[in-house]
Amino acid sequence: MGEIKEFKPEILKEIDRIIKQFPEGNQKSAILRVLHLAQNEFGNWLSADTMDYVARLLHLNPIEVYEVATFYSMYNVKAVGKVVIEVCRTGPCCLVGAENIIRHLENSLEIKPGQTTADGLFTLKTVECLGACGYGPMFQIGETYYENLTEEKVDGILNTFRTAQN
Ligand code: FES
């Protein structure tokens, strides 16, 4: 049994508001937004305990929540580092060098996609199209898109986060 998790009252209120936007009996439709809130609230990832909690709140079977959480790459179902780098690996970005950028990140961070650096700072993920196909290669960190990436640009971005950490 893991730790007991609960949303703060103001977030529970927000969830109630979200649920009420859908017709009676369709509370499942709120799942994406509630999972976002849960991920933000509980350490940027969704543990089994967190997903079970969301299932209880929405009166769903846990498996229904697991299915959604594991389908979308925007949800982390494993603990992640402070900085999650989501690199697009879909065709148009690959045509302009996404694979080189991924290789460069792997070498610089000494991890593979799906892994977190030993210091807990960076997690590397590869994801499908992020809708910035004309600006590849690109990755997303939090809400920010980094576009037209080169190895030099990537080094600069990594260093900025390393420096901010110290
Ligand atoms: S293919 Fe990379 S953002 Fe669309």
Backbone and ligand atoms as CSV (ligand in chain L), in Angstrom:
chain,resi,resn,atom,element,x,y,z
A,1,MET,N,N,0.860,-1.197,0.000
A,1,MET,CA,C,0.000,0.000,0.000
A,1,MET,C,C,0.889,1.238,0.000
A,2,GLY,N,N,0.719,2.101,-0.964
A,2,GLY,CA,C,1.529,3.310,-1.049
A,2,GLY,C,C,0.962,4.409,-0.181
A,3,GLU,N,N,1.599,5.585,-0.314
A,3,GLU,CA,C,1.115,6.720,0.473
A,3,GLU,C,C,-0.280,7.130,0.008
A,4,ILE,N,N,-1.048,7.671,0.922
A,4,ILE,CA,C,-2.387,8.135,0.563
A,4,ILE,C,C,-2.262,9.511,-0.075
A,5,LYS,N,N,-2.873,9.654,-1.230
A,5,LYS,CA,C,-2.798,10.940,-1.933
A,5,LYS,C,C,-4.172,11.569,-1.957
A,6,GLU,N,N,-4.197,12.858,-1.812
A,6,GLU,CA,C,-5.463,13.584,-1.943
A,6,GLU,C,C,-5.190,14.933,-2.576
A,7,PHE,N,N,-6.081,15.353,-3.433
A,7,PHE,CA,C,-5.965,16.701,-3.972
A,7,PHE,C,C,-6.300,17.722,-2.904
A,8,LYS,N,N,-5.733,18.910,-3.082
A,8,LYS,CA,C,-6.105,20.023,-2.202
A,8,LYS,C,C,-7.570,20.382,-2.479
A,9,PRO,N,N,-8.257,20.975,-1.506
A,9,PRO,CA,C,-9.681,21.300,-1.698
A,9,PRO,C,C,-9.941,22.121,-2.949
A,10,GLU,N,N,-9.044,23.078,-3.267
A,10,GLU,CA,C,-9.331,23.913,-4.452
A,10,GLU,C,C,-9.239,23.094,-5.735
A,11,ILE,N,N,-8.392,22.085,-5.735
A,11,ILE,CA,C,-8.303,21.250,-6.947
A,11,ILE,C,C,-9.522,20.323,-7.030
A,12,LEU,N,N,-9.970,19.841,-5.889
A,12,LEU,CA,C,-11.189,19.009,-5.893
A,12,LEU,C,C,-12.375,19.817,-6.428
A,13,LYS,N,N,-12.383,21.078,-6.080
A,13,LYS,CA,C,-13.456,21.957,-6.559
A,13,LYS,C,C,-13.378,22.117,-8.084
A,14,GLU,N,N,-12.149,22.278,-8.556
A,14,GLU,CA,C,-11.920,22.413,-9.998
A,14,GLU,C,C,-12.352,21.126,-10.716
A,15,ILE,N,N,-12.044,19.987,-10.122
A,15,ILE,CA,C,-12.424,18.698,-10.735
A,15,ILE,C,C,-13.948,18.579,-10.792
A,16,ASP,N,N,-14.583,19.011,-9.739
A,16,ASP,CA,C,-16.034,18.983,-9.701
A,16,ASP,C,C,-16.608,19.829,-10.843
A,17,ARG,N,N,-15.973,20.990,-11.043
A,17,ARG,CA,C,-16.413,21.891,-12.109
A,17,ARG,C,C,-16.218,21.222,-13.484
A,18,ILE,N,N,-15.076,20.566,-13.649
A,18,ILE,CA,C,-14.791,19.892,-14.928
A,18,ILE,C,C,-15.821,18.783,-15.176
A,19,ILE,N,N,-16.076,17.991,-14.145
A,19,ILE,CA,C,-17.014,16.864,-14.299
A,19,ILE,C,C,-18.400,17.371,-14.707
A,20,LYS,N,N,-18.780,18.493,-14.127
A,20,LYS,CA,C,-20.134,19.019,-14.403
A,20,LYS,C,C,-20.276,19.544,-15.834
A,21,GLN,N,N,-19.151,19.691,-16.528
A,21,GLN,CA,C,-19.234,20.150,-17.918
A,21,GLN,C,C,-19.725,19.033,-18.849
A,22,PHE,N,N,-19.751,17.804,-18.324
A,22,PHE,CA,C,-20.155,16.680,-19.166
A,22,PHE,C,C,-21.525,16.164,-18.717
A,23,PRO,N,N,-22.266,15.580,-19.656
A,23,PRO,CA,C,-23.594,15.070,-19.288
A,23,PRO,C,C,-23.491,13.996,-18.202
A,24,GLU,N,N,-24.517,13.903,-17.386
A,24,GLU,CA,C,-24.612,12.913,-16.308
A,24,GLU,C,C,-24.206,11.520,-16.820
A,25,GLY,N,N,-23.375,10.838,-16.070
A,25,GLY,CA,C,-22.962,9.484,-16.452
A,25,GLY,C,C,-21.748,9.472,-17.370
A,26,ASN,N,N,-21.303,10.645,-17.817
A,26,ASN,CA,C,-20.148,10.706,-18.722
A,26,ASN,C,C,-18.923,11.299,-18.037
A,27,GLN,N,N,-18.802,11.047,-16.755
A,27,GLN,CA,C,-17.678,11.627,-16.005
A,27,GLN,C,C,-16.338,11.129,-16.534
A,28,LYS,N,N,-16.359,10.013,-17.271
A,28,LYS,CA,C,-15.108,9.497,-17.830
A,28,LYS,C,C,-14.456,10.518,-18.768
A,29,SER,N,N,-15.279,11.357,-19.385
A,29,SER,CA,C,-14.758,12.355,-20.322
A,29,SER,C,C,-13.823,13.349,-19.645
A,30,ALA,N,N,-13.884,13.434,-18.334
A,30,ALA,CA,C,-13.035,14.391,-17.603
A,30,ALA,C,C,-11.640,13.826,-17.356
A,31,ILE,N,N,-11.435,12.602,-17.764
A,31,ILE,CA,C,-10.228,11.886,-17.321
A,31,ILE,C,C,-8.925,12.572,-17.747
A,32,LEU,N,N,-8.858,13.063,-18.994
A,32,LEU,CA,C,-7.590,13.652,-19.455
A,32,LEU,C,C,-7.212,14.854,-18.594
A,33,ARG,N,N,-8.190,15.693,-18.336
A,33,ARG,CA,C,-7.893,16.902,-17.562
A,33,ARG,C,C,-7.583,16.564,-16.106
A,34,VAL,N,N,-8.278,15.595,-15.571
A,34,VAL,CA,C,-8.003,15.222,-14.171
A,34,VAL,C,C,-6.615,14.579,-14.058
A,35,LEU,N,N,-6.237,13.805,-15.052
A,35,LEU,CA,C,-4.892,13.211,-15.018
A,35,LEU,C,C,-3.815,14.290,-15.118
A,36,HIS,N,N,-4.074,15.338,-15.898
A,36,HIS,CA,C,-3.124,16.465,-15.955
A,36,HIS,C,C,-2.965,17.096,-14.579
A,37,LEU,N,N,-4.096,17.335,-13.945
A,37,LEU,CA,C,-4.043,17.945,-12.610
A,37,LEU,C,C,-3.280,17.031,-11.647
A,38,ALA,N,N,-3.551,15.735,-11.749
A,38,ALA,CA,C,-2.899,14.780,-10.847
A,38,ALA,C,C,-1.391,14.759,-11.096
A,39,GLN,N,N,-1.012,14.766,-12.368
A,39,GLN,CA,C,0.422,14.732,-12.673
A,39,GLN,C,C,1.122,15.985,-12.143
A,40,ASN,N,N,0.482,17.133,-12.333
A,40,ASN,CA,C,1.067,18.385,-11.827
A,40,ASN,C,C,1.177,18.375,-10.309
A,41,GLU,N,N,0.194,17.796,-9.705
A,41,GLU,CA,C,0.093,17.873,-8.245
A,41,GLU,C,C,1.014,16.873,-7.540
A,42,PHE,N,N,1.214,15.707,-8.156
A,42,PHE,CA,C,1.912,14.621,-7.457
A,42,PHE,C,C,3.256,14.275,-8.110
A,43,GLY,N,N,4.115,15.281,-8.271
A,43,GLY,CA,C,5.504,15.006,-8.647
A,43,GLY,C,C,5.751,14.757,-10.117
A,44,ASN,N,N,4.858,15.244,-10.986
A,44,ASN,CA,C,5.044,15.141,-12.436
A,44,ASN,C,C,4.993,13.713,-12.966
A,45,TRP,N,N,4.359,12.822,-12.201
A,45,TRP,CA,C,4.124,11.479,-12.759
A,45,TRP,C,C,2.914,10.862,-12.086
A,46,LEU,N,N,2.424,9.777,-12.703
A,46,LEU,CA,C,1.210,9.116,-12.216
A,46,LEU,C,C,1.559,7.730,-11.699
A,47,SER,N,N,1.638,7.604,-10.407
A,47,SER,CA,C,1.896,6.283,-9.818
A,47,SER,C,C,0.596,5.478,-9.843
A,48,ALA,N,N,0.685,4.184,-9.545
A,48,ALA,CA,C,-0.526,3.354,-9.488
A,48,ALA,C,C,-1.479,3.904,-8.427
A,49,ASP,N,N,-0.931,4.373,-7.308
A,49,ASP,CA,C,-1.783,4.953,-6.254
A,49,ASP,C,C,-2.538,6.174,-6.761
A,50,THR,N,N,-1.811,7.016,-7.508
A,50,THR,CA,C,-2.445,8.227,-8.043
A,50,THR,C,C,-3.549,7.849,-9.024
A,51,MET,N,N,-3.260,6.883,-9.895
A,51,MET,CA,C,-4.268,6.488,-10.891
A,51,MET,C,C,-5.484,5.847,-10.207
A,52,ASP,N,N,-5.235,5.086,-9.147
A,52,ASP,CA,C,-6.356,4.493,-8.398
A,52,ASP,C,C,-7.212,5.581,-7.766
A,53,TYR,N,N,-6.535,6.595,-7.261
A,53,TYR,CA,C,-7.247,7.722,-6.640
A,53,TYR,C,C,-8.129,8.435,-7.673
A,54,VAL,N,N,-7.557,8.676,-8.861
A,54,VAL,CA,C,-8.323,9.314,-9.939
A,54,VAL,C,C,-9.520,8.429,-10.319
A,55,ALA,N,N,-9.311,7.129,-10.363
A,55,ALA,CA,C,-10.397,6.210,-10.698
A,55,ALA,C,C,-11.531,6.327,-9.672
A,56,ARG,N,N,-11.157,6.410,-8.403
A,56,ARG,CA,C,-12.194,6.527,-7.363
A,56,ARG,C,C,-12.965,7.842,-7.519
A,57,LEU,N,N,-12.222,8.917,-7.791
A,57,LEU,CA,C,-12.869,10.228,-7.925
A,57,LEU,C,C,-13.871,10.253,-9.073
A,58,LEU,N,N,-13.520,9.552,-10.155
A,58,LEU,CA,C,-14.370,9.591,-11.355
A,58,LEU,C,C,-15.310,8.381,-11.435
A,59,HIS,N,N,-15.301,7.566,-10.389
A,59,HIS,CA,C,-16.147,6.362,-10.346
A,59,HIS,C,C,-15.883,5.457,-11.551
A,60,LEU,N,N,-14.595,5.219,-11.789
A,60,LEU,CA,C,-14.192,4.348,-12.899
A,60,LEU,C,C,-13.433,3.150,-12.350
A,61,ASN,N,N,-13.292,2.122,-13.178
A,61,ASN,CA,C,-12.406,1.028,-12.807
A,61,ASN,C,C,-10.975,1.495,-13.018
A,62,PRO,N,N,-10.057,1.129,-12.110
A,62,PRO,CA,C,-8.662,1.558,-12.284
A,62,PRO,C,C,-8.116,1.258,-13.686
A,63,ILE,N,N,-8.504,0.122,-14.253
A,63,ILE,CA,C,-7.963,-0.238,-15.573
A,63,ILE,C,C,-8.303,0.818,-16.628
A,64,GLU,N,N,-9.457,1.460,-16.485
A,64,GLU,CA,C,-9.851,2.495,-17.453
A,64,GLU,C,C,-8.899,3.688,-17.375
A,65,VAL,N,N,-8.448,3.990,-16.169
A,65,VAL,CA,C,-7.508,5.099,-15.993
A,65,VAL,C,C,-6.120,4.679,-16.496
A,66,TYR,N,N,-5.708,3.446,-16.164
A,66,TYR,CA,C,-4.384,2.972,-16.619
A,66,TYR,C,C,-4.305,3.011,-18.144
A,67,GLU,N,N,-5.401,2.589,-18.791
A,67,GLU,CA,C,-5.393,2.539,-20.262
A,67,GLU,C,C,-5.132,3.915,-20.853
A,68,VAL,N,N,-5.800,4.915,-20.310
A,68,VAL,CA,C,-5.631,6.278,-20.831
A,68,VAL,C,C,-4.222,6.791,-20.511
A,69,ALA,N,N,-3.803,6.585,-19.276
A,69,ALA,CA,C,-2.505,7.141,-18.843
A,69,ALA,C,C,-1.343,6.531,-19.621
A,70,THR,N,N,-1.475,5.267,-19.986
A,70,THR,CA,C,-0.364,4.629,-20.694
A,70,THR,C,C,-0.443,4.866,-22.208
A,71,PHE,N,N,-1.596,5.309,-22.690
A,71,PHE,CA,C,-1.743,5.548,-24.131
A,71,PHE,C,C,-1.081,6.849,-24.560
A,72,TYR,N,N,-1.217,7.891,-23.772
A,72,TYR,CA,C,-0.736,9.221,-24.165
A,72,TYR,C,C,0.658,9.484,-23.600
A,73,SER,N,N,1.562,9.927,-24.489
A,73,SER,CA,C,2.945,10.143,-24.040
A,73,SER,C,C,3.080,11.334,-23.098
A,74,MET,N,N,2.054,12.181,-23.048
A,74,MET,CA,C,2.147,13.353,-22.154
A,74,MET,C,C,2.034,12.958,-20.691
A,75,TYR,N,N,1.608,11.749,-20.421
A,75,TYR,CA,C,1.551,11.294,-19.035
A,75,TYR,C,C,2.772,10.444,-18.734
A,76,ASN,N,N,3.353,10.675,-17.563
A,76,ASN,CA,C,4.503,9.876,-17.134
A,76,ASN,C,C,4.008,8.823,-16.152
A,77,VAL,N,N,4.202,7.564,-16.493
A,77,VAL,CA,C,3.750,6.518,-15.583
A,77,VAL,C,C,4.924,5.914,-14.797
A,78,LYS,N,N,6.079,6.568,-14.938
A,78,LYS,CA,C,7.244,6.232,-14.102
A,78,LYS,C,C,7.746,7.556,-13.543
A,79,ALA,N,N,8.421,7.496,-12.410
A,79,ALA,CA,C,8.994,8.726,-11.855
A,79,ALA,C,C,9.952,9.325,-12.880
A,80,VAL,N,N,9.967,10.646,-12.976
A,80,VAL,CA,C,10.807,11.317,-13.969
A,80,VAL,C,C,11.720,12.337,-13.293
A,81,GLY,N,N,12.677,12.837,-14.076
A,81,GLY,CA,C,13.569,13.872,-13.572
A,81,GLY,C,C,12.850,15.218,-13.530
A,82,LYS,N,N,13.592,16.230,-13.056
A,82,LYS,CA,C,12.984,17.570,-12.960
A,82,LYS,C,C,12.674,18.129,-14.346
A,83,VAL,N,N,13.520,17.786,-15.314
A,83,VAL,CA,C,13.369,18.306,-16.675
A,83,VAL,C,C,13.073,17.118,-17.604
A,84,VAL,N,N,11.879,17.112,-18.180
A,84,VAL,CA,C,11.511,16.012,-19.073
A,84,VAL,C,C,11.615,16.516,-20.514
A,85,ILE,N,N,12.532,15.886,-21.259
A,85,ILE,CA,C,12.751,16.283,-22.654
A,85,ILE,C,C,11.981,15.309,-23.538
A,86,GLU,N,N,11.015,15.832,-24.285
A,86,GLU,CA,C,10.210,14.981,-25.158
A,86,GLU,C,C,10.562,15.304,-26.603
A,87,VAL,N,N,11.320,14.400,-27.210
A,87,VAL,CA,C,11.802,14.661,-28.562
A,87,VAL,C,C,10.874,14.023,-29.578
A,88,CYS,N,N,10.470,14.817,-30.572
A,88,CYS,CA,C,9.635,14.265,-31.644
A,88,CYS,C,C,10.473,13.346,-32.522
A,89,ARG,N,N,9.942,12.148,-32.769
A,89,ARG,CA,C,10.674,11.188,-33.614
A,89,ARG,C,C,9.829,10.768,-34.818
A,90,THR,N,N,8.848,11.578,-35.157
A,90,THR,CA,C,7.980,11.239,-36.291
A,90,THR,C,C,8.635,11.684,-37.611
A,91,GLY,N,N,8.185,11.083,-38.709
A,91,GLY,CA,C,8.800,11.234,-40.030
A,91,GLY,C,C,9.325,12.616,-40.392
A,92,PRO,N,N,8.469,13.639,-40.422
A,92,PRO,CA,C,8.966,14.953,-40.868
A,92,PRO,C,C,10.141,15.452,-40.033
A,93,CYS,N,N,10.148,15.224,-38.750
A,93,CYS,CA,C,11.288,15.653,-37.923
A,93,CYS,C,C,12.510,14.778,-38.206
A,94,CYS,N,N,12.266,13.486,-38.473
A,94,CYS,CA,C,13.399,12.599,-38.772
A,94,CYS,C,C,14.073,13.009,-40.078
A,95,LEU,N,N,13.271,13.494,-41.024
A,95,LEU,CA,C,13.839,13.907,-42.315
A,95,LEU,C,C,14.816,15.064,-42.158
A,96,VAL,N,N,14.647,15.838,-41.095
A,96,VAL,CA,C,15.542,16.992,-40.907
A,96,VAL,C,C,16.484,16.792,-39.708
A,97,GLY,N,N,16.657,15.531,-39.302
A,97,GLY,CA,C,17.737,15.259,-38.349
A,97,GLY,C,C,17.356,14.925,-36.919
A,98,ALA,N,N,16.083,14.546,-36.681
A,98,ALA,CA,C,15.686,14.222,-35.297
A,98,ALA,C,C,16.529,13.085,-34.717
A,99,GLU,N,N,16.877,12.114,-35.580
A,99,GLU,CA,C,17.637,10.975,-35.039
A,99,GLU,C,C,19.016,11.410,-34.540
A,100,ASN,N,N,19.619,12.363,-35.252
A,100,ASN,CA,C,20.921,12.879,-34.784
A,100,ASN,C,C,20.769,13.595,-33.451
A,101,ILE,N,N,19.664,14.335,-33.322
A,101,ILE,CA,C,19.435,15.063,-32.063
A,101,ILE,C,C,19.217,14.066,-30.918
A,102,ILE,N,N,18.472,13.007,-31.193
A,102,ILE,CA,C,18.234,11.995,-30.158
A,102,ILE,C,C,19.569,11.348,-29.764
A,103,ARG,N,N,20.391,11.019,-30.773
A,103,ARG,CA,C,21.692,10.405,-30.488
A,103,ARG,C,C,22.560,11.374,-29.675
A,104,HIS,N,N,22.516,12.630,-30.033
A,104,HIS,CA,C,23.315,13.627,-29.315
A,104,HIS,C,C,22.851,13.739,-27.852
A,105,LEU,N,N,21.542,13.723,-27.668
A,105,LEU,CA,C,21.015,13.780,-26.294
A,105,LEU,C,C,21.430,12.538,-25.506
A,106,GLU,N,N,21.337,11.379,-26.157
A,106,GLU,CA,C,21.732,10.128,-25.479
A,106,GLU,C,C,23.191,10.214,-25.034
A,107,ASN,N,N,24.043,10.719,-25.931
A,107,ASN,CA,C,25.474,10.802,-25.602
A,107,ASN,C,C,25.742,11.845,-24.528
A,108,SER,N,N,25.082,12.992,-24.636
A,108,SER,CA,C,25.330,14.078,-23.680
A,108,SER,C,C,24.830,13.706,-22.284
A,109,LEU,N,N,23.679,13.058,-22.248
A,109,LEU,CA,C,23.056,12.764,-20.947
A,109,LEU,C,C,23.441,11.378,-20.423
A,110,GLU,N,N,24.023,10.566,-21.306
A,110,GLU,CA,C,24.410,9.181,-20.979
A,110,GLU,C,C,23.208,8.360,-20.521
A,111,ILE,N,N,22.113,8.561,-21.206
A,111,ILE,CA,C,20.910,7.750,-20.963
A,111,ILE,C,C,20.248,7.444,-22.300
A,112,LYS,N,N,19.328,6.493,-22.262
A,112,LYS,CA,C,18.519,6.148,-23.431
A,112,LYS,C,C,17.115,6.699,-23.214
A,113,PRO,N,N,16.320,6.810,-24.294
A,113,PRO,CA,C,14.930,7.247,-24.108
A,113,PRO,C,C,14.223,6.380,-23.062
A,114,GLY,N,N,13.467,7.026,-22.199
A,114,GLY,CA,C,12.771,6.309,-21.122
A,114,GLY,C,C,13.549,6.321,-19.823
A,115,GLN,N,N,14.793,6.830,-19.882
A,115,GLN,CA,C,15.627,6.819,-18.677
A,115,GLN,C,C,15.819,8.227,-18.119
A,116,THR,N,N,16.300,8.256,-16.861
A,116,THR,CA,C,16.552,9.520,-16.159
A,116,THR,C,C,18.016,9.552,-15.753
A,117,THR,N,N,18.629,10.730,-15.830
A,117,THR,CA,C,20.045,10.844,-15.462
A,117,THR,C,C,20.232,10.525,-13.971
A,118,ALA,N,N,21.430,10.094,-13.638
A,118,ALA,CA,C,21.710,9.651,-12.269
A,118,ALA,C,C,21.448,10.767,-11.251
A,119,ASP,N,N,21.640,12.029,-11.670
A,119,ASP,CA,C,21.410,13.138,-10.735
A,119,ASP,C,C,19.938,13.535,-10.642
A,120,GLY,N,N,19.086,12.825,-11.396
A,120,GLY,CA,C,17.642,13.091,-11.318
A,120,GLY,C,C,17.220,14.362,-12.027
A,121,LEU,N,N,18.137,14.952,-12.815
A,121,LEU,CA,C,17.785,16.225,-13.449
A,121,LEU,C,C,16.987,16.029,-14.750
A,122,PHE,N,N,17.486,15.156,-15.632
A,122,PHE,CA,C,16.855,15.029,-16.957
A,122,PHE,C,C,16.226,13.645,-17.172
A,123,THR,N,N,15.050,13.640,-17.789
A,123,THR,CA,C,14.465,12.413,-18.335
A,123,THR,C,C,14.342,12.617,-19.831
A,124,LEU,N,N,14.712,11.609,-20.595
A,124,LEU,CA,C,14.619,11.684,-22.057
A,124,LEU,C,C,13.476,10.793,-22.535
A,125,LYS,N,N,12.596,11.382,-23.336
A,125,LYS,CA,C,11.496,10.604,-23.919
A,125,LYS,C,C,11.451,10.878,-25.412
A,126,THR,N,N,11.106,9.864,-26.191
A,126,THR,CA,C,10.813,10.124,-27.596
A,126,THR,C,C,9.310,9.998,-27.761
A,127,VAL,N,N,8.735,10.927,-28.524
A,127,VAL,CA,C,7.283,10.972,-28.653
A,127,VAL,C,C,6.912,11.152,-30.130
A,128,GLU,N,N,5.639,10.976,-30.408
A,128,GLU,CA,C,5.168,11.186,-31.779
A,128,GLU,C,C,4.857,12.673,-31.986
A,129,CYS,N,N,4.581,13.015,-33.224
A,129,CYS,CA,C,4.403,14.403,-33.678
A,129,CYS,C,C,3.793,15.335,-32.633
A,130,LEU,N,N,4.468,16.450,-32.424
A,130,LEU,CA,C,3.995,17.455,-31.472
A,130,LEU,C,C,3.391,18.667,-32.195
A,131,GLY,N,N,3.169,18.505,-33.484
A,131,GLY,CA,C,2.459,19.552,-34.228
A,131,GLY,C,C,3.324,20.738,-34.629
A,132,ALA,N,N,4.645,20.564,-34.583
A,132,ALA,CA,C,5.540,21.657,-35.001
A,132,ALA,C,C,6.412,21.162,-36.145
A,133,CYS,N,N,5.789,20.420,-37.061
A,133,CYS,CA,C,6.531,19.683,-38.094
A,133,CYS,C,C,7.394,20.583,-38.977
A,134,GLY,N,N,6.996,21.820,-39.158
A,134,GLY,CA,C,7.772,22.720,-40.019
A,134,GLY,C,C,8.989,23.295,-39.320
A,135,TYR,N,N,9.170,22.956,-38.075
A,135,TYR,CA,C,10.246,23.571,-37.282
A,135,TYR,C,C,11.180,22.533,-36.676
A,136,GLY,N,N,11.175,21.336,-37.269
A,136,GLY,CA,C,12.008,20.275,-36.719
A,136,GLY,C,C,13.468,20.458,-37.070
A,137,PRO,N,N,14.347,19.688,-36.432
A,137,PRO,CA,C,13.995,18.816,-35.299
A,137,PRO,C,C,13.605,19.644,-34.084
A,138,MET,N,N,12.751,19.050,-33.256
A,138,MET,CA,C,12.256,19.824,-32.114
A,138,MET,C,C,12.020,18.931,-30.907
A,139,PHE,N,N,12.036,19.532,-29.755
A,139,PHE,CA,C,11.552,18.840,-28.546
A,139,PHE,C,C,10.787,19.797,-27.669
A,140,GLN,N,N,10.063,19.193,-26.735
A,140,GLN,CA,C,9.255,19.953,-25.791
A,140,GLN,C,C,9.794,19.704,-24.388
A,141,ILE,N,N,9.893,20.785,-23.615
A,141,ILE,CA,C,10.208,20.656,-22.186
A,141,ILE,C,C,9.140,21.455,-21.456
A,142,GLY,N,N,8.342,20.784,-20.658
A,142,GLY,CA,C,7.224,21.469,-20.010
A,142,GLY,C,C,6.306,22.040,-21.076
A,143,GLU,N,N,6.025,23.333,-20.973
A,143,GLU,CA,C,5.110,23.977,-21.927
A,143,GLU,C,C,5.870,24.577,-23.113
A,144,THR,N,N,7.179,24.474,-23.109
A,144,THR,CA,C,7.987,25.190,-24.110
A,144,THR,C,C,8.448,24.271,-25.234
A,145,TYR,N,N,8.308,24.766,-26.471
A,145,TYR,CA,C,8.840,24.062,-27.635
A,145,TYR,C,C,10.218,24.650,-27.990
A,146,TYR,N,N,11.157,23.786,-28.257
A,146,TYR,CA,C,12.486,24.196,-28.739
A,146,TYR,C,C,12.592,23.660,-30.156
A,147,GLU,N,N,12.766,24.581,-31.118
A,147,GLU,CA,C,12.620,24.202,-32.525
A,147,GLU,C,C,13.905,24.433,-33.322
A,148,ASN,N,N,13.911,23.891,-34.547
A,148,ASN,CA,C,15.074,24.000,-35.438
A,148,ASN,C,C,16.360,23.659,-34.685
A,149,LEU,N,N,16.326,22.552,-33.984
A,149,LEU,CA,C,17.448,22.208,-33.098
A,149,LEU,C,C,18.693,21.816,-33.875
A,150,THR,N,N,19.826,22.208,-33.326
A,150,THR,CA,C,21.132,21.717,-33.776
A,150,THR,C,C,21.818,21.166,-32.516
A,151,GLU,N,N,22.916,20.467,-32.706
A,151,GLU,CA,C,23.629,19.941,-31.531
A,151,GLU,C,C,24.074,21.089,-30.628
A,152,GLU,N,N,24.512,22.183,-31.232
A,152,GLU,CA,C,24.974,23.333,-30.438
A,152,GLU,C,C,23.826,23.923,-29.619
A,153,LYS,N,N,22.659,24.032,-30.285
A,153,LYS,CA,C,21.501,24.583,-29.567
A,153,LYS,C,C,21.135,23.671,-28.385
A,154,VAL,N,N,21.175,22.366,-28.639
A,154,VAL,CA,C,20.829,21.412,-27.577
A,154,VAL,C,C,21.795,21.571,-26.408
A,155,ASP,N,N,23.083,21.702,-26.711
A,155,ASP,CA,C,24.075,21.871,-25.632
A,155,ASP,C,C,23.745,23.105,-24.799
A,156,GLY,N,N,23.379,24.186,-25.498
A,156,GLY,CA,C,23.043,25.425,-24.796
A,156,GLY,C,C,21.839,25.240,-23.881
A,157,ILE,N,N,20.827,24.542,-24.383
A,157,ILE,CA,C,19.595,24.333,-23.602
A,157,ILE,C,C,19.909,23.475,-22.365
A,158,LEU,N,N,20.670,22.403,-22.575
A,158,LEU,CA,C,21.015,21.530,-21.429
A,158,LEU,C,C,21.797,22.325,-20.389
A,159,ASN,N,N,22.725,23.135,-20.862
A,159,ASN,CA,C,23.545,23.916,-19.924
A,159,ASN,C,C,22.713,24.919,-19.143
A,160,THR,N,N,21.723,25.499,-19.816
A,160,THR,CA,C,20.845,26.442,-19.113
A,160,THR,C,C,20.158,25.750,-17.948
A,161,PHE,N,N,19.659,24.549,-18.186
A,161,PHE,CA,C,18.980,23.830,-17.096
A,161,PHE,C,C,19.962,23.388,-16.024
A,162,ARG,N,N,21.160,22.994,-16.445
A,162,ARG,CA,C,22.163,22.581,-15.442
A,162,ARG,C,C,22.518,23.764,-14.557
A,163,THR,N,N,22.702,24.915,-15.178
A,163,THR,CA,C,23.096,26.111,-14.428
A,163,THR,C,C,21.977,26.528,-13.472
A,164,ALA,N,N,20.740,26.464,-13.965
A,164,ALA,CA,C,19.600,26.864,-13.126
A,164,ALA,C,C,19.501,25.980,-11.898
A,165,GLN,N,N,20.032,24.782,-12.038
A,165,GLN,CA,C,19.954,23.788,-10.965
A,165,GLN,C,C,20.952,24.098,-9.856
A,166,ASN,N,N,22.058,24.775,-10.234
A,166,ASN,CA,C,23.146,24.974,-9.248
A,166,ASN,C,C,22.962,26.245,-8.413
L,1,FES,S1,S,6.825,15.495,-37.086
L,1,FES,FE1,FE,7.881,16.430,-35.439
L,1,FES,S2,S,6.505,17.909,-34.751
L,1,FES,FE2,FE,5.399,16.908,-36.321
